[in-house]
């Protein structure tokens, strides 16, 4: 996330830098890179509505994981493997 933030204020060479993407509201954890890439491609193909539903499932309050104040509260949602079976998409 630091790299995204740096690129937003610097050369803006990446998608994140060009569109000021530095607030994290959703993530999934994978140990296998092929699974992660496959999931990312799948998610990119979802409609905006379905993406919003997925975010709301994991992070109902749409809190920014990158916000210092939010992190200091200490109660941000954590991705767990059992969520994989229950997620809507």
Secondary structure by P-SEA (a helix, b strand, c coil): caaaaaaaacccccccccccccccccccccccaaaaaaaaaaaaaccaaaaaaaaaaccccccccccaaaaaacccccccccccccccc
